[in-house]
């Protein structure tokens, strides 16, 4: 996965520059049922992980390395968040979701595919140790 964007319920992507406007929109919601009240708690606690040109370049590097290892690294996005949102907001190219294959994140049926551990370890190792120019060829 490349980026973990912030999404509205209508699947409208929220960019970092629009977070304040989005928050104001949520806070301005009024009930339509007579006598009803709306209580809004919490808020956005992470900046969006945006798909910048630097993130795209890093993903292309990771995909090239994965191909050399022998697997296809797909790109995707989700409405979740991680600590990577903070590094990306600092301008550091950040990839999220490079862990092993699995399913059921944070659920009772959460699991990983153990057979995927070696190739993901090889990918992370190569990303950390391969000079940028080598990975781009």
Phi, psi and omega in degrees: 000148180261302189229151175246087184285164174267129183240151171271167177303334179274009180070021175283127181284137180252118176274160181306322182293342184255002184299317180297315179297320178297316179299317178299320178299315180296314182293342181268000180298132179243144179292151177257344178272126179303132179084351180280155176231151175243126176244122181251125178238159177077203181167188180282120183250007175215144175287156176297145173268100188273151180273084181272166176303324179291323177293318179299317179298318179295320178297318178300322177297313180296319180294322178296316179296316179301319178298319178295328179284333177115022175217161181267126178261111181276157178254142178202178178215153177218171179271007180282188180212160178208177175295340176299336177300324181288318180293319179297322179294340177272005179088009180271120178305126188226132172250141179236149176084031178270003181292180183293158176296151178177197181199162172078036182310127177064022180240169181298330181266015180302136178202165174240161174266105186302323181298342181276347183304312182298318183288325177289323176296320178295320179298310181298317179301313180294321178300323183278339187243348182272125176302147183306318185293325178294317184290339184271357180273000000 
